[in-house]
Amino acid sequence: MVRPAANQAHNQDLALRQRERARLLALRYGSYNSRDILAAAVNDIFPGRIAVVSSFGTESAVLLDLVAQVDCAIPVVFLETGKHFPETLAYRDNLIAHLGLTDVRSVAPAAEDLAWADADGTLWKRNPDLCCRLRKVLPLERALSGFSAWVNGRKRFQGGLRGQIQVFEASGGRIKVNPLAAWDPQQISTTFAERRLPPHPLEAAGYASIGCAPCTFKGGDGEGARSGRWQGREKTECGIHQAPW
């Protein structure tokens, strides 16, 4: 039987080693361009043990295009919360076909979780943190079982907790890879044009950052890249990027 104190010490040691590994990876690969960072992570560092997580939002095509350039068969996890805009689901299918992605996994929340906590579908209004946990955090943890690392599309210019992210991070017992960390809005716009990537259909309607429909609003000019998320609340993240050890 493992004593609580011993278990805590073990977890702390694992966390320390993961943080040190992330630091060394950042030193080794941090100067690479985004495509080469992704290729190194997929082919050399975590072969067969890495997945991509995408919201299929307004900027997602940039990362997914890099994925398609490196390997169309890399697993891509999409959290199908049951609360997405219909336009997002259509955009997901459009991008899959456009880029030739062959392993996109739409992961839904557990039915038993929704049955006890959100039977009427209004948990987002009463407790948005719990709603995100049941519809995003827990499904992602299940989806990433067996993977040692995962790739996401966060950028420093998005601000908040994202302002200081490194190319490699230790989080929740895995390594997170942020190949777009240093990108700026102009680079994103240029890449969309040069690579002829289709835009999210709601972007033209004024949505700068798109998540679940009940908690996404049109952002005002100059209010920041994620200003339309959880308006009127202190909440700025859904929780998948705050997973503790």
C-alpha positions in Angstrom: 0.0 0.0 0.0 1.4 3.4 -1.0 1.3 5.9 1.8 -0.2 9.4 0.9 3.1 11.2 1.7 5.1 8.8 -0.4 2.7 9.1 -3.3 2.8 12.9 -3.1 6.6 12.8 -3.1 6.5 10.5 -6.1 4.2 12.9 -8.0 6.4 15.8 -7.1 9.5 14.0 -8.4 7.7 13.1 -11.7 6.5 16.7 -12.1 10.1 18.0 -11.5 11.5 15.6 -14.1 8.8 16.6 -16.6 9.5 20.3 -16.1 13.2 19.7 -16.6 12.5 17.7 -19.7 10.3 20.4 -21.1 13.1 23.0 -20.4 15.7 20.9 -22.2 13.4 20.3 -25.2 12.8 24.1 -25.4 16.5 24.7 -25.4 17.1 22.1 -28.0 14.2 22.9 -30.4 13.0 26.3 -29.4 14.8 28.1 -32.3 13.3 25.8 -34.9 10.5 27.0 -37.1 7.0 25.8 -36.3 6.9 23.0 -38.9 10.2 21.6 -37.8 9.2 21.8 -34.1 6.1 19.8 -35.0 8.0 17.3 -37.1 10.6 16.8 -34.4 7.9 16.2 -31.8 6.0 13.7 -34.0 8.8 11.8 -35.6 11.8 12.0 -33.2 10.7 12.9 -29.7 7.3 11.2 -29.2 6.8 8.8 -32.2 3.5 7.1 -31.9 2.8 8.8 -28.6 1.6 12.3 -29.5 -1.7 13.8 -30.5 -3.0 17.2 -31.6 -5.9 18.9 -29.9 -7.9 21.4 -32.0 -11.0 23.5 -31.4 -11.4 24.0 -35.2 -11.8 27.7 -34.3 -10.8 30.9 -36.2 -7.1 30.2 -36.2 -7.0 26.4 -36.1 -6.4 25.9 -39.8 -2.9 27.2 -39.4 -1.8 24.5 -37.0 -3.8 21.8 -38.8 -2.2 22.8 -42.1 1.2 22.2 -40.5 -0.1 18.8 -39.2 -1.1 17.8 -42.7 2.4 18.8 -44.0 4.1 16.6 -41.4 1.7 13.6 -41.4 -2.0 13.5 -42.2 -2.4 10.5 -39.9 -1.4 12.2 -36.7 -4.3 11.8 -34.3 -6.3 15.0 -33.9 -8.7 15.3 -30.9 -11.8 17.6 -31.2 -13.8 18.0 -28.1 -17.4 17.6 -29.2 -19.0 19.3 -26.3 -22.5 19.2 -27.7 -22.6 23.0 -27.4 -20.8 24.0 -30.6 -22.1 26.3 -33.2 -23.3 24.3 -36.2 -20.9 26.4 -38.3 -18.0 25.0 -36.3 -19.0 21.4 -36.9 -19.4 22.2 -40.6 -16.0 23.9 -40.6 -14.4 20.8 -38.9 -15.7 18.6 -41.7 -14.6 21.1 -44.3 -11.0 21.4 -42.9 -10.7 17.6 -42.6 -11.5 17.2 -46.3 -9.5 20.2 -47.4 -6.3 19.1 -45.6 -6.7 15.4 -46.0 -6.6 14.6 -42.3 -7.2 10.9 -41.7 -7.5 10.5 -37.9 -9.7 13.2 -36.4 -11.4 12.0 -33.2 -14.5 13.8 -32.0 -14.7 13.1 -28.3 -18.0 13.7 -26.4 -18.5 14.1 -22.7 -19.5 11.0 -20.7 -23.3 10.5 -20.7 -23.3 9.7 -17.0 -21.5 13.0 -16.2 -24.2 15.0 -18.0 -27.0 12.9 -16.5 -26.1 13.9 -12.9 -24.8 17.4 -13.5 -26.4 18.8 -16.6 -29.5 16.9 -17.4 -31.3 20.1 -18.7 -28.2 21.4 -20.6 -28.0 24.7 -18.7 -25.0 24.0 -16.5 -23.0 26.5 -18.6 -25.2 29.2 -17.1 -25.1 28.1 -13.5 -21.6 26.8 -13.2 -19.4 27.3 -16.3 -16.3 25.9 -14.7 -18.0 22.6 -14.0 -19.5 22.6 -17.4 -16.1 23.0 -19.0 -14.7 20.3 -16.8 -17.4 17.8 -17.7 -17.5 18.7 -21.4 -13.8 19.4 -22.1 -11.3 18.6 -19.3 -12.4 15.1 -18.5 -13.1 14.0 -22.1 -9.7 15.3 -23.1 -8.0 13.4 -20.3 -9.7 10.2 -21.5 -8.8 10.9 -25.1 -5.1 11.5 -24.3 -4.8 8.2 -22.3 -1.8 6.4 -23.8 -0.2 9.6 -25.2 2.9 11.2 -23.7 2.5 14.6 -25.4 0.0 16.7 -27.2 0.1 19.7 -29.5 -2.0 22.8 -29.3 -2.3 26.1 -31.1 -1.9 28.7 -28.3 0.0 31.9 -29.0 1.6 34.4 -26.6 -0.1 37.4 -28.2 -3.5 36.0 -27.0 -2.5 37.3 -23.6 -3.6 36.2 -20.1 -2.1 32.9 -19.0 -0.8 32.4 -22.6 1.5 35.4 -22.5 4.6 33.5 -21.3 4.1 30.0 -22.8 7.2 28.2 -24.0 7.4 25.9 -27.0 7.5 22.9 -24.7 5.7 22.7 -21.3 5.1 20.1 -18.7 1.5 19.7 -17.7 -0.7 17.1 -16.2 1.9 14.3 -16.5 2.5 15.0 -20.2 4.5 17.4 -22.4 2.5 20.1 -24.2 4.0 21.3 -27.5 3.2 24.9 -28.6 4.7 25.3 -32.1 2.8 28.5 -32.7 3.8 30.2 -29.4 5.7 33.0 -31.0 3.3 33.7 -33.9 1.6 37.1 -34.2 -1.7 38.0 -35.9 0.0 39.2 -39.1 1.8 35.8 -39.5 -1.5 34.0 -39.1 -3.2 36.3 -41.7 -0.3 35.9 -44.2 -0.4 32.1 -43.8 -4.1 31.9 -44.4 -3.6 33.8 -47.6 -0.5 32.0 -48.8 -1.7 28.5 -48.0 -5.3 29.3 -49.2 -6.8 28.1 -46.0 -10.6 28.4 -45.6 -11.7 30.7 -42.8 -14.1 29.8 -40.1 -17.6 30.9 -41.4 -18.3 32.9 -38.2 -15.1 35.0 -38.4 -16.7 37.3 -41.0 -19.6 37.9 -38.7 -17.3 39.4 -36.0 -16.3 36.4 -33.9 -12.6 36.6 -33.1 -12.4 33.5 -30.9 -14.9 30.7 -31.1 -15.8 28.1 -28.5 -19.1 26.8 -27.3 -22.1 28.8 -28.6 -23.6 29.8 -25.2 -20.3 31.2 -24.0 -19.0 32.9 -27.2 -19.8 36.4 -28.2 -18.7 38.8 -30.8 -15.6 40.6 -29.7 -15.2 44.4 -30.0 -12.4 46.1 -31.8 -9.3 46.3 -29.6 -10.6 44.1 -26.9 -8.2 41.3 -27.4 -8.0 38.0 -29.3 -10.2 36.1 -26.8 -12.5 39.0 -25.8 -15.6 37.1 -26.9 -15.1 34.2 -24.5 -17.2 34.1 -21.3 -18.0 37.8 -21.4 -18.9 39.3 -18.1 -17.0 36.7 -16.1 -13.5 36.5 -14.8 -13.1 33.1 -16.5 -10.6 33.2 -19.4 -9.8 29.5 -19.9 -11.8 26.4 -20.1 -9.4 24.4 -18.0 -7.6 22.1 -20.4 -4.5 24.3 -20.1 -4.5 24.4 -16.4 -4.4 20.6 -15.6 -2.5 20.1 -12.3 -0.3 17.2 -11.4 
